[in-house]
Amino acid sequence: MSHSPIFISLKTQLLSLAAAVALALLPTLVAGEDSSIGSPSPFLPESLEEGTFDALKSHSPFVRTLGLSDSVVLTGMARIESEVYATLFDTDTTESLLVTENSNSDGWQLVEVKGNESDIESLTAKIQVAGGDVVSIRYEQLPEKVTRMSPGSSRGSSASISDKQKSQARNEAIKFKGENSADGYPKLPPPEVIEKLSKLSVDQRESINRQMLELRNRGLGMDERKGIYNRKIDDALRRR
């Protein structure tokens, strides 16, 4: 099919106009490309700085698990009723830790204690850490300097409560809706805990209070005590 001369002329003019516009914009496009050299693309991830992974190099989580038996030592063991408590001390971070048969806030769990319980120096605790690895940690007496820096870190096998604390445990069992000196709560326990306590006898509450006072005497922190306190209440309710 043939086109009229007018149509062909119009088509030629449009092509010429498009070519002229392209030639006019070419310097701007080239300059834009030059100015973008070296700048990050919005479609690519930003480059990492040289020191990004310094923390991982010095505190690798993989090496940390394997080296726990070198930096963490067993400082005490206690058996309160049927539950065993192992107290640990991290010489790298100077932190005290408590491990029981239930996983703590760090995911650590006491698997086994070997040795003579009456001879603390013979004890070795097997601890399952977060991730599933089991590490054997032996007893070691902490230097006096470290003991002064972290009161409660050098915990022996004896931390019984005084007669005054026994009376305190009884009184707080009777007045259980008030503040408890060893439950781990900074003030009053929440209403749901008070409701659970109301279902226990005075003797049951007193027994729990005595155990919590003994754990406090061993230097156990409030967060750990709170978790143990709640668990003991639940256990006592199940045994009713």
BELCOR-V36195 format. One record per pair of residues at least 24 apart in sequence whose C-alpha atoms are under 10 Angstrom apart, sorted by the first residue. I is the first residue (numbers start at 1). J is the second residue. D is the distance in Angstrom with one decimal. If there is no record, write none. Layout:
i:I j:J d:D
i:I j:J d:D
//
This chain:
i:65 j:129 d:7.8
i:65 j:130 d:9.0
i:65 j:131 d:9.1
i:65 j:133 d:7.5
i:65 j:134 d:9.1
i:65 j:135 d:8.1
i:66 j:133 d:8.6
i:66 j:134 d:9.5
i:66 j:135 d:7.9
i:67 j:135 d:9.0
i:68 j:92 d:9.8
i:68 j:127 d:9.9
i:68 j:129 d:9.5
i:68 j:135 d:7.2
i:68 j:136 d:8.7
i:68 j:137 d:7.9
i:69 j:126 d:10.0
i:69 j:127 d:9.8
i:69 j:135 d:6.5
i:69 j:136 d:6.3
i:69 j:137 d:5.2
i:69 j:138 d:7.7
i:70 j:136 d:9.9
i:70 j:137 d:8.2
i:70 j:138 d:9.5
i:71 j:137 d:9.3
i:72 j:96 d:9.4
i:72 j:97 d:9.4
i:72 j:136 d:9.9
i:72 j:137 d:6.9
i:72 j:138 d:8.7
i:72 j:139 d:9.5
i:72 j:140 d:9.4
i:73 j:124 d:9.4
i:73 j:125 d:9.3
i:73 j:136 d:9.6
i:73 j:137 d:5.8
i:73 j:138 d:6.0
i:73 j:139 d:5.8
i:73 j:140 d:5.9
i:73 j:141 d:8.5
i:73 j:142 d:8.5
i:74 j:98 d:9.9
i:74 j:120 d:9.3
i:74 j:121 d:9.3
i:74 j:123 d:8.1
i:74 j:124 d:7.4
i:74 j:125 d:7.2
i:74 j:136 d:9.6
i:74 j:137 d:6.1
i:74 j:138 d:5.5
i:74 j:139 d:4.2
i:74 j:140 d:6.1
i:74 j:141 d:8.4
i:74 j:142 d:9.5
i:74 j:153 d:9.8
i:74 j:154 d:9.2
i:74 j:155 d:9.2
i:75 j:120 d:8.5
i:75 j:121 d:9.2
i:75 j:123 d:9.6
i:75 j:137 d:9.8
i:75 j:138 d:8.6
i:75 j:139 d:5.7
i:75 j:140 d:6.2
i:75 j:141 d:6.6
i:75 j:142 d:7.6
i:75 j:152 d:9.7
i:75 j:153 d:7.0
i:75 j:154 d:5.6
i:75 j:155 d:5.6
i:75 j:156 d:6.8
i:75 j:157 d:9.1
i:76 j:120 d:7.1
i:76 j:121 d:9.3
i:76 j:123 d:8.9
i:76 j:125 d:10.0
i:76 j:139 d:7.4
i:76 j:140 d:9.1
i:76 j:141 d:9.4
i:76 j:153 d:8.8
i:76 j:154 d:7.2
i:76 j:155 d:4.9
i:76 j:156 d:4.8
i:76 j:157 d:5.8
i:76 j:158 d:9.0
i:76 j:218 d:9.1
i:77 j:113 d:8.9
i:77 j:117 d:7.8
i:77 j:118 d:9.9
i:77 j:120 d:7.5
i:77 j:123 d:8.5
i:77 j:124 d:9.9
i:77 j:125 d:9.1
i:77 j:139 d:9.4
i:77 j:155 d:7.9
i:77 j:156 d:6.9
i:77 j:157 d:5.5
i:77 j:158 d:8.9
i:78 j:117 d:8.6
i:78 j:120 d:10.0
i:78 j:155 d:9.3
i:78 j:156 d:8.2
i:78 j:157 d:5.5
i:78 j:158 d:7.6
i:78 j:159 d:8.6
i:78 j:214 d:9.8
i:78 j:215 d:9.1
i:78 j:218 d:9.4
i:79 j:117 d:9.1
i:79 j:157 d:8.6
i:79 j:158 d:10.0
i:80 j:210 d:9.8
i:80 j:211 d:6.8
i:80 j:212 d:9.8
i:80 j:214 d:8.7
i:80 j:215 d:9.1
i:81 j:207 d:9.7
i:81 j:211 d:8.5
i:84 j:110 d:8.4
i:84 j:112 d:9.5
i:84 j:113 d:8.9
i:85 j:110 d:8.1
i:85 j:113 d:9.8
i:85 j:215 d:9.1
i:86 j:110 d:7.4
i:86 j:112 d:9.9
i:86 j:113 d:8.5
i:86 j:124 d:9.8
i:86 j:125 d:7.4
i:86 j:126 d:9.8
i:86 j:127 d:9.4
i:86 j:155 d:9.6
i:86 j:157 d:9.8
i:87 j:125 d:9.6
i:87 j:139 d:9.8
i:87 j:152 d:9.6
i:87 j:153 d:7.8
i:87 j:154 d:8.6
i:87 j:155 d:7.1
i:87 j:156 d:9.0
i:87 j:157 d:9.9
i:87 j:218 d:8.8
i:87 j:219 d:9.5
i:87 j:220 d:8.8
i:88 j:125 d:9.5
i:88 j:137 d:8.7
i:88 j:138 d:9.6
i:88 j:139 d:8.8
i:88 j:140 d:9.7
i:88 j:153 d:7.5
i:88 j:154 d:8.7
i:88 j:155 d:8.8
i:89 j:140 d:9.5
i:89 j:142 d:8.7
i:89 j:146 d:9.9
i:89 j:150 d:9.4
i:89 j:152 d:9.8
i:89 j:153 d:6.2
i:89 j:154 d:8.1
i:89 j:155 d:9.7
i:90 j:153 d:9.4
i:91 j:142 d:9.0
i:91 j:146 d:8.5
i:94 j:146 d:7.9
i:94 j:147 d:9.7
i:94 j:149 d:8.4
i:94 j:150 d:7.2
i:94 j:153 d:8.7
i:95 j:150 d:7.8
i:95 j:153 d:8.0
i:96 j:150 d:7.9
i:96 j:151 d:9.3
i:96 j:152 d:7.8
i:96 j:153 d:5.6
i:96 j:154 d:9.0
i:96 j:155 d:9.9
i:96 j:219 d:8.7
i:96 j:220 d:8.3
i:96 j:221 d:8.9
i:97 j:153 d:8.4
i:97 j:219 d:9.9
i:97 j:220 d:8.1
i:97 j:221 d:8.9
i:97 j:224 d:9.0
i:98 j:215 d:9.9
i:98 j:219 d:9.7
i:98 j:220 d:7.3
i:98 j:221 d:9.0
i:98 j:224 d:7.6
i:98 j:225 d:9.7
i:99 j:125 d:9.7
i:99 j:127 d:8.0
i:99 j:128 d:9.7
i:99 j:224 d:9.5
i:100 j:127 d:9.2
i:100 j:228 d:9.5
i:101 j:127 d:9.4
i:101 j:128 d:9.8
i:102 j:228 d:9.3
i:102 j:231 d:9.7
i:103 j:128 d:8.8
i:103 j:129 d:8.8
i:103 j:130 d:9.0
i:104 j:129 d:9.8
i:104 j:130 d:9.9
i:104 j:224 d:7.6
i:104 j:227 d:8.4
i:104 j:228 d:9.4
i:105 j:223 d:8.9
i:105 j:224 d:7.9
i:105 j:227 d:8.9
i:106 j:130 d:7.1
i:107 j:131 d:8.3
i:107 j:132 d:9.3
i:108 j:132 d:9.1
i:108 j:133 d:9.8
i:108 j:134 d:9.5
i:109 j:134 d:9.2
i:110 j:134 d:9.4
i:110 j:135 d:10.0
i:111 j:135 d:9.6
i:111 j:136 d:9.8
i:112 j:136 d:9.2
i:113 j:137 d:9.5
i:113 j:138 d:9.7
i:114 j:138 d:9.4
i:117 j:157 d:8.4
i:118 j:157 d:8.1
i:119 j:157 d:9.0
i:120 j:156 d:7.7
i:120 j:157 d:7.2
i:150 j:219 d:9.5
i:151 j:218 d:9.4
i:151 j:219 d:7.1
i:152 j:216 d:9.3
i:152 j:217 d:8.1
i:152 j:218 d:5.9
i:152 j:219 d:4.3
i:152 j:220 d:7.4
i:152 j:221 d:9.5
i:153 j:218 d:8.3
i:153 j:219 d:7.1
i:153 j:220 d:9.0
i:154 j:218 d:8.7
i:154 j:219 d:9.0
i:155 j:217 d:9.4
i:155 j:218 d:6.1
i:155 j:219 d:7.8
i:155 j:220 d:9.9
i:156 j:218 d:8.2
i:157 j:218 d:9.2
i:158 j:214 d:9.4
i:158 j:217 d:9.8
i:158 j:218 d:8.7
i:159 j:213 d:9.5
i:159 j:214 d:6.1
i:159 j:215 d:8.0
i:159 j:216 d:9.2
i:159 j:217 d:6.2
i:159 j:218 d:6.1
i:159 j:219 d:9.7
i:160 j:210 d:9.1
i:160 j:211 d:9.2
i:160 j:213 d:8.6
i:160 j:214 d:5.8
i:160 j:215 d:9.0
i:160 j:217 d:7.8
i:160 j:218 d:9.0
i:161 j:210 d:7.4
i:161 j:211 d:8.8
i:161 j:212 d:9.8
i:161 j:213 d:6.8
i:161 j:214 d:5.7
i:161 j:215 d:9.4
i:161 j:216 d:9.6
i:161 j:217 d:7.5
i:162 j:210 d:9.9
i:162 j:213 d:9.5
i:162 j:214 d:9.3
i:162 j:217 d:10.0
i:165 j:209 d:9.3
i:165 j:210 d:7.7
i:165 j:213 d:7.3
i:165 j:214 d:9.1
i:166 j:206 d:8.6
i:166 j:207 d:9.6
i:166 j:209 d:8.7
i:166 j:210 d:6.6
i:166 j:213 d:8.8
i:167 j:206 d:9.4
i:167 j:210 d:9.5
i:168 j:206 d:9.0
i:168 j:209 d:8.6
i:168 j:210 d:8.7
i:168 j:213 d:9.3
i:169 j:203 d:9.9
i:169 j:205 d:8.3
i:169 j:206 d:5.4
i:169 j:207 d:7.8
i:169 j:208 d:8.4
i:169 j:209 d:5.1
i:169 j:210 d:5.7
i:169 j:211 d:9.2
i:169 j:212 d:9.1
i:169 j:213 d:7.8
i:170 j:202 d:7.8
i:170 j:203 d:8.0
i:170 j:205 d:8.1
i:170 j:206 d:5.2
i:170 j:207 d:8.5
i:170 j:209 d:7.8
i:170 j:210 d:8.4
i:171 j:202 d:9.4
i:171 j:206 d:8.2
i:171 j:209 d:9.8
i:172 j:202 d:9.3
i:172 j:205 d:8.3
i:172 j:206 d:7.5
i:172 j:209 d:7.7
i:173 j:197 d:9.0
i:173 j:200 d:9.7
i:173 j:201 d:8.6
i:173 j:202 d:5.5
i:173 j:203 d:7.5
i:173 j:204 d:8.2
i:173 j:205 d:5.1
i:173 j:206 d:5.0
i:173 j:207 d:8.6
i:173 j:208 d:8.7
i:173 j:209 d:7.2
i:173 j:210 d:9.8
i:174 j:201 d:9.1
i:174 j:202 d:6.0
i:174 j:203 d:9.0
i:174 j:205 d:8.1
i:174 j:206 d:8.1
i:175 j:202 d:9.3
i:176 j:202 d:8.8
i:176 j:205 d:8.0
i:176 j:206 d:9.5
i:180 j:209 d:8.2
i:180 j:212 d:9.8
i:180 j:213 d:9.9
i:181 j:209 d:8.8
i:181 j:212 d:8.9
i:181 j:213 d:7.9
i:181 j:216 d:9.2
i:182 j:208 d:9.9
i:182 j:209 d:7.1
i:182 j:210 d:8.9
i:182 j:211 d:9.1
i:182 j:212 d:5.6
i:182 j:213 d:5.5
i:182 j:214 d:8.8
i:182 j:215 d:8.3
i:182 j:216 d:6.3
i:182 j:217 d:9.4
i:182 j:220 d:9.8
i:182 j:221 d:9.8
i:182 j:222 d:8.0
i:182 j:225 d:7.4
i:182 j:226 d:8.5
i:182 j:229 d:8.7
i:183 j:208 d:9.1
i:183 j:209 d:7.5
i:183 j:211 d:9.8
i:183 j:212 d:6.4
i:183 j:213 d:8.2
i:183 j:215 d:9.9
i:183 j:216 d:8.9
i:183 j:222 d:7.6
i:183 j:223 d:9.3
i:183 j:224 d:9.6
i:183 j:225 d:6.1
i:183 j:226 d:5.6
i:183 j:227 d:8.8
i:183 j:228 d:8.5
i:183 j:229 d:5.8
i:183 j:230 d:8.4
i:184 j:212 d:8.7
i:184 j:216 d:9.0
i:184 j:220 d:9.4
i:184 j:221 d:7.6
i:184 j:222 d:4.2
i:184 j:223 d:6.0
i:184 j:224 d:7.4
i:184 j:225 d:4.9
i:184 j:226 d:4.1
i:184 j:227 d:7.9
i:184 j:228 d:8.8
i:184 j:229 d:7.5
i:184 j:230 d:9.5
i:185 j:222 d:6.9
i:185 j:223 d:8.0
i:185 j:225 d:8.5
i:185 j:226 d:6.3
i:185 j:227 d:9.8
i:185 j:229 d:9.6
i:186 j:222 d:8.0
i:186 j:223 d:9.8
i:186 j:226 d:9.7
i:189 j:226 d:9.5
i:193 j:229 d:9.9
i:193 j:230 d:7.6
i:193 j:233 d:8.4
i:193 j:234 d:9.7
i:196 j:230 d:9.4
i:196 j:233 d:7.2
i:196 j:234 d:7.9
i:196 j:236 d:9.7
i:196 j:237 d:7.8
i:197 j:230 d:9.9
i:197 j:233 d:7.1
i:197 j:234 d:9.4
i:197 j:236 d:9.6
i:197 j:237 d:8.8
i:199 j:233 d:9.8
i:199 j:236 d:9.6
i:199 j:237 d:7.5
i:199 j:240 d:9.3
i:200 j:233 d:8.3
i:200 j:236 d:7.5
i:200 j:237 d:6.9
i:200 j:240 d:8.2
i:201 j:236 d:9.7
i:201 j:240 d:9.6
i:204 j:232 d:9.9
i:204 j:233 d:8.8
i:204 j:236 d:7.3
i:204 j:237 d:9.5
i:204 j:240 d:9.9
i:205 j:232 d:9.7
i:205 j:233 d:8.2
i:205 j:236 d:8.9
i:207 j:232 d:9.9
i:207 j:236 d:10.0
i:208 j:232 d:6.9
i:208 j:233 d:7.6
i:208 j:236 d:8.9
//
